[in-house]
C-alpha cells in the first residue's frame, strides 16, 4: 500500500518549492524574450526553483504598453517552463503608491496624518489656530490638567481663511488645556528611493483605487494566467511609520468608530499625545486597536477579497517585524494577518535578525487557522554570506512554523547590477552550485510542515493591550517602535522557550482567547477547524495593562486546574474603561496563592525551573544542550492523523540529544537532506507513556521523525 505522506515528501509537488524575487533591474526596452527564457530554464532546471516573483525596481515604463508587453513574455515563458508566478503589487517599495499613480490619479486617496495643536485656555475666551494647507478640522477638546475632565467643544468652532476659532464655554472656569485636531495629506514616504505619497491604508475606497490601478490592471490584460500561472499577489513593507511620526489616520475614523462602539471617540484623542489620567490605557487601546482593525479590514482584507475573487492567494509582509512594539509600524502584528491567505515575515541583513518575529507571524497563522507562512529571506546579506546560512535560515524558520520560502533574490541583470546581494541563481559561482540542494531541501520540508495541526502545550499571551497603552505620538522613533515600556519581555520569553528551554509555544492574541478559546478540564483549547491546539500552561509576559476578558478567561483556566505563569510585572490596569478594580481583584486572587505562579524578573533558568516544577509531562522534552553558531530547535505537527516531528541543528556544534515524546509511538526517520530520501525505522524505547529517541545531528543538519 502506497504511503501518500512519504510520496509527498519524496517527490513534492511544485507548490512546496521556493519562489525567488526576480528583479527587473534594467531598462524595460532591453528585456528580451530570449533572455527571459534562458534565465527561466536556469532557474527551473539548474537551481530547482518552482517559480519567480517579478519585482519592479522603479521601472520607467511601469503600467505602460511596453511594460505589459515584456510582462506577457515572462508569463508565457513561465507557463512553458512550468514555473509559478507571484504578482508584485508595486514599482519599488513600500507597497501603496502604485509607482506614483495614486498621488497623480487619486490625490484624495493618499494617506492622511493626524495633527494636534494645543495651548492653555480659560473659560469665556476664544482661541484661533491656523490649519495646515488642505487641513480638515477633526474636532476640539478641552481638558482639566488636574482632574483630567475632558469636554468636546467642537460645536463652538468657526472657520475663516484657513483659521479655526474655538470658544471655551464661560461656565468652564479655571485653567484648561485646549487641543485642536486636524487631518491633512501626509508628506511623501521618506525612503530616499521612493519619495511618493502612499495610499490611505485605513480607507476601503482608497485601497480599491490602488487595486484598480495595480492588481486589476494585470487582470484586465492577462486573465487567463490568474490561478494557472499567477498563484499569489505579494505586498512589501507597508507601514505606519512612513506617515509622519506614525500618525496615520483617516477621515472616516470617528464615524466608523461610533458605528461600532456607539459613541464618538473625540474626547479620547488627547490620550494619543498626553497622559490623561486613569483613562489613558483604555483610551489608547480603544483608538490604536480600532486603527489596527481599519488597517486589517480596509487594506489587507480588501486585497484578500479581490485576490480570492480572481483565483489567486495573498501574501506579503510588514516592516520591522522584530521590533518589540508594532503599534507605530503595523498596528498589531498578529491581527493584521487575520484575513490573509499566507501570513509573511522578512528576514534581511544578517542571520537571525528577524528570529524573534518568526513565532509572532507563525502564531498569527495558528490563531487564524492558516496553513502556510511565508518568509522573504537573504535580502541584503551580501556575497560574503556563508554558504551554510542557506540551510541555517531554512532550519530555524521551519522549526518556528514558517513553511514557504521566497529567497531574495535573483536579478535580470545578475552579473553587473545586483543592488542588494547576494545573487542567488545559477549565474553565481559561489551560491549557484548549492541551490539545487537547498531548493530540494526546502521543498521536502515544506511538503511535511505546511498545513496540519501544530502541537504544543504552552501559550504566551500576546501583550498588545500593554503595548498600545504605552504608545503615544511624538515620543521615540516610530521606525523603532516609538516609546516602548522598559518592562516589555514577551519576545525574550519566546526566544528562551524556543532556543534555550526548548518547549514549543504559540503566541495567543487576546481576541483569539476571547472568541475562539474554551476551558476544558485543565486545558485551554483553541477551537480552530484544522489547527486545534490544547495548552496546559499559559504564560503572562510582563505587562501593566490587560484585557479584562482575557483575565476572566484565564481565571476560569486556573480554576479548572490549568497553570498560569506570570513573568515580570503583573497587570494592574484594564484595557477597557472602568475595569481596573476587577483586574486588581483577579490578580490579587491569582497571585501568589490562587493558583497562579509568579516570576518577578525574567530569567531563562527561572522560567525553565518553573515549568519543570509544574510536574507536567510536556509534548516534547529535551535535556540541556549547548550549541554555538546557530540553534537546536524543533516543531511537532500532526498531518493526516500522523505525527511529524522536525528536529534541526543549525549550529556549528554536533548534537546528541535525548528527547522524550509524549505517548508511545512507532516512528520512522526521514532525512530531508538525502537525495535518495532516506527512510528507516527510528531507534525508540518506551518509558511509561513516553517515547524516548536519541537525536544525532551533525552541524547544519536536520531530521524528521514520522509516526508509522
N, C-alpha and C positions, 0 to 999 in steps of 0.2 A: 504493500500500500504506500502510495507516494506521501511523503511528508511535505505538505504545502508550505509550512513556515520555513523549512530548510531550503526548499526550492526557491523561495523568495530571497533568502539570504545568499544562496549560492549563485543565483543568476537574477539579480534585482532588476525589475522594470525601470525604465529610464526616469520615471518621476522621482526616484530616490537619489538621482545623481546631483552633482553640484553644477550650478549655473553661474559663470563669472560675469562681472561687468565687462562689457566690450565697448570701449570708449572711443568715440569719433573725435580724435584729436588732430584733425586735418581738414583742410578746406573741402567743402562739400563736393565741389566740382572734380576733385581729384579722387573721389571714391569710385572704384570701378567694380563691375560685376566679376571680372576675373580674379581680382584680389580678394573680394569677399568670399568667393568660393574656395580659393586657396586657403584662406585662413580658417574657414569653417571646416574644411576637410581636416586640417591640422588639429583644430580643437576637438573634433569628434574622434578621429582615428589615432592621433598621436598622444593627445592629452587625456582623453577619456571624459571630457565634459559632455553634458547632455543638453546643453542649450547655451544661450547668451542673453544678457540683458543689454540692449542697445542704449548706451548712455550718451547723451548730447552734452558737448562741452562748449557752451557759448557759440553755438552753431549760427553762422551769419545768415543762413537761408532757412532757419527754423520756421516750419509751417508754411513754407513756400513750395511751389510745384517741384522745383529741383530737389528739395529735401525729400519730399514724398516719393519722388522717382527713385532716389537712392535707397530709401527705406524699403520700398517694394522689392528692390533687388535683394536686400538682406532677407526679407520674408520668404521670397522664392527659394533662395539658397538654403535657408533653414529647413523649409519643407522638404526639399530634395535630399538634404543630408540627414534628415531625421532628428533635427535639433528643435528644442522648445525655445520660445522667446518670451522674455519678461519685458513688459512695456514700461519704460521710464517716463515719468509724467512731467518732465521739466526740460529746460535748456540750461544746464548747470544745476546748481542747488543753492539754497534750500528750496524744496517744493513750495509752490504757492504764488509765483509771479508769472508763470507761463511765458518765460522769456521776455517779459516786459509787456505782454499783450494785455494783461489785466489792468495795468496802470493806464495804458493808452485807450483801450476799448471800453473798460468798465471802471472808470475812476471812482465812481460812487461805491464800488465793492471792494476797495482796498482796505487794509487793516486800520483800525481806529485805536487811539491812545487816550486813556483817561487822565485828565489833569485836575489838580486841585490848587486853588488859591485860598489863602487864609489870612485873617487878621483879627486882633482883639476887637470886640464890639460891645456897645451898650444899648439898652432899651431905648426906643424912641428915635434912634439915629438911622441914617441911611449911608450905605457904603457902595462905592462904584468900582467895578473891575472891568478891565479890558479883556475881551475874549480873543483868543488867537484867530488868525485869518481862517475863515471857514469853520470856526468852532461852534459847537452846538451845546447850548446850556442844558445840563442834566438835572440840576437842582441845587438848592442851598439849604444848609443845615447850621443851626447854632447849637453849641454845646457848652454847658456849665463846666468849667475845668475842675471844680471841686466835687460836685455831686454826679457829674457825667450825664445829667439830664440832656437829652437831645430833642430838638424841635425842627421839623421840616417847615421852612419859611419860603418855599419856592413860589407860593402863590403871591408873595409880595414883590416878586421880581418884575422889573420893567426893562425894556431894551430900547437902545437908540445908538445908531452909528457904531456898532460893534462893541458897545458898552452894556453891561448888565448892572442894574442898581437894585440892591436889596434893602428893604426896610425892616428893622428889628421892632417887633411889637413893643409898644410903650409899657405894657404891663410886665415885660421881662426885664425887671430892674437888675442892677448889678453887672458884673463882668461876665462876658460870654466870649467864646471863640466862634467866629463866623467862617464857614467853609463853603466855597462855591466850586461845584464840579462841572466840568465840561468835557465834551468829546471832540476830538479833532483827528484829521488824517495823520497817520503815523508817518514818520520820515522813512526814506528807503532803507531796506535791510542794510546793516552796516558792514557786511562782508565785502572786502575790497574788490573781489571779482564778481560780485552780484549786487550792485547798488541799484536795486529795483524795489518798488513798493509791492508788498505781499498782499495776498487776498485776505479778506476778513474771515478767518477760520471759524469765527463764532456765529456766522450768519449762513443759513442754508441757501438763501438766494445767491449770496456771493460765491459760495462753493459751487453752486450749479453753474454759474458763469464760468468758473475755472474749468469745470468738467466739459463744458460746451466747446471751449477753445483748445482743449488738450485731448482727453480721452475720446470724446465724441468725434473730433476731427480725424483721429485714426480710424475709428469705426466706420465713418462715412466713406472712407476710401478703401478700407480693407476688411469688410465684414466677414468674408469667407475665412479669414485667418484667425478670427477670435474663437477660442475654445479648441481649435485644432492645432495651430502653431503657437499663437499667443495664449499663454496659460495664466499669467498674472499681470496686474498693474502694480507698480512699485513707486512709493514716495520716499523722499530722502530729507531728513533733518528739519522738518518744520519745527518751529519753536517760538514760545512766547518771548524769549529774551531778545529776539530780533526786533521786536517792537520796543520802543524806548523805555528802559527801566523795567521791561517785562510787564508794562501796564496795558496789555492788550485788553480791549473792551469792545462792546458793540452797542449800536443804537437801540436795539430791541431788548436789551438786558432787563430793564425794570419791568417792562410789560410781561415778558415771558416768566420772570421770577414770580410776579404777582399771580399769574395764571396757575402756576404750580403750587405756590405756598399760601396764597390768599392774602398777602399783604405786600405793600410797596417796600423795597429794600433800602430806600434812600437814607434813612436815619442810621443804617448800618455802615454806610460808606466811610464815615470818619475812621473806622477801625482799620481801613486799608492803609492809612497814613499815620495814625496815632494809637496810643493806648486809650481805650475808652472805659476803663474800669472793669467791673465784673462781667460785662457783656462782651469783652474783647474776643475771647476764644470762640464763643458761639457765633458772633458776628462774622469773624473772619472765615470760620468754617462754612457758614451759610453762603457767603459771597464766592470764596475760592472754589468750593465744591460745585456750585452752580456754573461757574465759568468753565470748570473741567467738564461738566456734563454737556454744556453747549459745544465745546471743542470735540468731545467724543461723538455727539449726535450730529452736529451740523457739518463737521469736516469728515471724520473717519466714516461714520455710518452713511453719510450721503454718498461718498465714493464707493463704499461697500455695496450699497443697493444698486448703484449703476453697474458695477462690475458683475454682480450676480445676474442682473437682467441681460447682460451681454456675454454670458458664458465664460467668464474668467473669475479668478480669485483676486484678493487684495492682500498685499504685504507691503513692507516698508518699516522704517524705524524712526524713532525720535532722535533728539540730540542729547549729548551729555548724560547718558543714562546712568553713569556711575556716580553722579553727584548725589549727596545724601538727601537733598530735598528737591523734588521735581516741580515744586509749585510755580517757580518762575521760568520753567523750561517746557514741560509738557503738561503741567497742571497736576495730573495724577497718573503716574507711570503704569499703574495696573488698570485703572478704569478706562484709560484711553483705548485699550485693546478689546473692550467688551464685544464690539461688533466686527472686528477684523478677522478675516479667514485665518491668516497666519501672522501672529504677533512676531515682531522682529527687534533685533538689537544690533548695535555696531561695535566692532572690536577693531581699534585703529591705533596706530603709532607704535605700540610696544606690546610684547607678550604679557598677557594677564591684566592689561589696563582696565578692561571692562568686566573683569571676572565677577565682581560683586553684583553687577546688574543682571548677569545671566539668570539667576534664580528669580529675580523680580519679574522678568519678562516671561520666563517659562512658567512661573507660578500664575501669571495672568492667564496663560493658556490653560493651565489646570483649573483655575477658578471658573473660566468661561467655557470649558469643555471644547477646546480647540486641539486638534490632533497634531498640528505641525507648528514649529517655532523656527524662525529664520535668523541667521547671523550673517551680516556682511563682515568679512574678515580679511585681514592682512593689509588693509589700506595704509599707505604711507609708512610701512615698516622697513622700507629700504632694501636695496640689493644685498646689504650685508646681513640681512636676517638669516639666522641659522636654518639650514635645510630641515633640521629636526623639528623646527617650530610649525611646519605644515601639520604634522601629526600631533604635536603637543596641543595646539589650539583645538584641533578636532576632538581629541580625547576629553579635554577639560569641558568643552561645550556639550558633547554628548552626555557626559555624566551629570551635567546640570540641566538637562532637559531640552537642549537645542538639537534639532534633527534635520535642518535644511541649510546647506552651505551656499553662500554667494561670495566667492573669492573676489577680492579687489587686487588686481583685475588684469585684464588684457586690453591692449590699446591698438587701434587700427594701425597707427604708426608705432609699432612696438620696438623699433630699433633706434629711432632718433629723437623721439619726443615723449618719453614716458614722464609725465608730470609728477605723479606720486608713485615711485617704485615701491615694490617690485613689479616687474612684468612677468606674469605667471602664465606662460604659454610655451609651446614647443620651440619658439624662437630664442628663448633664454637658455644659455649654455649651462647655467647653474641649476635653475629650477626645472627646466624642461624635462630632463630625464627622470625626475622624481614625481612628476604629475600623474602618470598612469597609475602608479601605486597609491598615491594619495587619493585620487578620484575613485579607484576601485574600493579602497577602504571606506571612504565616506558613503559610497553607495550601499555597501553591505550593512554598515552600522545603521544608516538611516532606515533601511528596509526592516530592521528589527525594532527600532526605537521610535518610529513615527506612529502615532496613534496608540491605541491600547489604554490601559489604566495604570496610572502612576501609584506605586505602593510606598507609603511612608507612614510613620507613627506620629510625627511632630508637625504642628502648625505654629507659625510665628505670625502674630497679628501685625499686619502692615500698618504702621503708625501715621497714616495720612492725616487723621484728625489733629494730631500733635504738630505735624509739620505745617499744616495750614494755619493753626492757631498762632504759630510763632512768625508767620511770614507777613511782613508789611512792606509796602512800596517805599523805595528811597533809601533802603539800607543794604549795603553789600552789593556785590557784582551779580546781576541776575544770571549771567553765564555760568557762575559758580554756585548758583542756588540761593543767592541773596543772603539774608540773615538767618543762619541755621543755629538752633539752640545747641549749646555745648554738650547737653546730655544725650543727644541722639546716638543710638548704638545698634540699630536693628541690622545694619549690614555687617557690623562686627560679629554679631551673634550668628548671622547666616554663614559668614565665611568660616567661623570657628566650627560650626556644625558640619559644613561640607569638607573642610580641608584638615581639621585637627581631630575633632571628636568622631567624625565620620559616621554621622547619623543623618540620613536624608530628611528633608522637611519641605513644606510648602508655605510660602507667604500667603496669608489669608486676608483678603480685603474685607473691611468692616461691612460693606454692603453684601458681600457674599455670605459672611457669617450670619447676617440678619435674614437674608432672603432664601438661602439655599441649605443652611446647616441645621441639623436636628441633633438633639441629645438622645442617644440610645444606649441605655445602661451606662457604662463608664467610658463611652466613646462619643466624640463629636464627629458627626458624619456629614460629609459634603455630598449632597444628593444630586449629582450630575447623571445624565443618561449613560454616558460612556465612562468618564473619569470620576468614578465614585471613590472617594478617599475616606479613611477612618483614622482619627487621631486619638492616641492615648494621652498625649501631652500637648498643651497649648502654652506657648511662651509669650509673655508680655514684655516687649522691649521697653527701655526707659522712656517715660512719657509723662507730661503734665496733664494732657487732655486726651479723653477717650470718648467715643460714642457711648451714651448711656445704654443703648440697646445691646451693644457689644458686651458690656459688663454684665448686664442682666442675663444674657445667654451663657456667659462664662460662669456666672454664679450657678446656674442650673447644671452646667457641666461638672463643676466641683461637687455639687450636692449629689450627683449621680455616681461619684467615685472617680471622676477624671482628675488629672493632675494639671494644675495651673502654676506655672513658674514665672515669677517676675524677676527681671534682671535690670537693676538700676533704679531710677526714680519711679515711685508709684504714682499712678494718676490721682489727681485731686480735683479736676475740673471736667465739666461735661461739654461735649461739642454742641449740645443743644441748649437753648436758653432755659434757665431755671432748674437745671439738673445737677448742679454742683453738690447740693446736700445729699442727694441719693448716691452720687458717686462716692462721696466721703463715707457714707454709711456702708455701702457694699465693700469698699476697700478695707475699711476698719474690721469688717466681719470676716473677710477673706484672709487677711494677713494680720498677725502671724499665726493665729490659732484656728482659722476657719477652713483649713484645707489647702489654702494657697501657700506656696513656698517663695521666699524672697532672698535673692542675692543682691546685696546692696551695691556692689561695684562689679562691673563686668570683668570677668577673667575666664579664659577658656578652661582652665583647670577646675575652677569652682563650678562652672556650668556642667562640665563632664561629670564631676562628683555628684552634683545634684541629680542628674539624670540617672546615674548609677544607683543612688540612694533610693530611687523610687521602687527598686526591686522588680521592675518590669522586664519582660522579655521583649526586646525590640526586634523589628523585622530583620535587620542586619546588624551584627555586632562584630567589630574588628578590634584586634589588640592594638597596642600602641605601636605606631610605625613612624619612623623619621625618614624623610626624603629631602633631597636638595635639587634645586633647579627646575622644579615642577611640582606635580601633585599626585597623590594616590587617592582616587575618588571612585564612586560607584553610582549606579542608579538601578532600581528594580521596577520593572513594568510587567504587566500581565496582558498578554495579547492572545486572542483565540483560546482562552482557557489555560494558557501555558505561561509559566514563569520565565521571564527573561532578565537575567542579572548581567550587568555590564560592569566590569572592573577595569580601570585604566591607570597605568603608571606612566604619567607624562614626564617623570623626573629623570635625573641622571643616576639615580640610585636603584640597584636591583632590589626587588621586593619579594620577600617571602612572608606572606600574611595568612594568619588563621582567621577565617570568617565563619561565624555561626549564623545560619539562615533559619528563620522561624519556620517550623514544620518539618516533617520527614519527607524528603523529596529525592527522586531518582533524577540525576542531572547528566547532561552531556556538555562537553566542552567544544565550543565552536570558535574557530580562530579567524578574526576578520582580516588579518594581515596576509594569510596564506593564499597564494594563487589557486591552490587546489581545494580551498575551503575546508581545511582540516576539521574533522569531526571525530570525536572519540568519547567514550564513557568517562565521566569525571570520577576521580577517587573521592569517595564520600564516606563518612561514618556518622552514626547517629548517637545523639546524647539526649535521652528523653525525647522532647518534641522539637529538637533542633537537628539541622543537617550541618555537619562540620566539613568545610573544604579548606584546603591549603592552596593559596594562590601564589604561583611562582611567575613573576614577570620581570623580564629584563627591562632596562631603561627604554622608555618610549614604546611600550608595548601594551596591549590590552587583550581582554578575553571575554567571551560570553559564556555563561552557564545557563543552559536552557533545560527546562523540565521535560521529561520524556512523555 
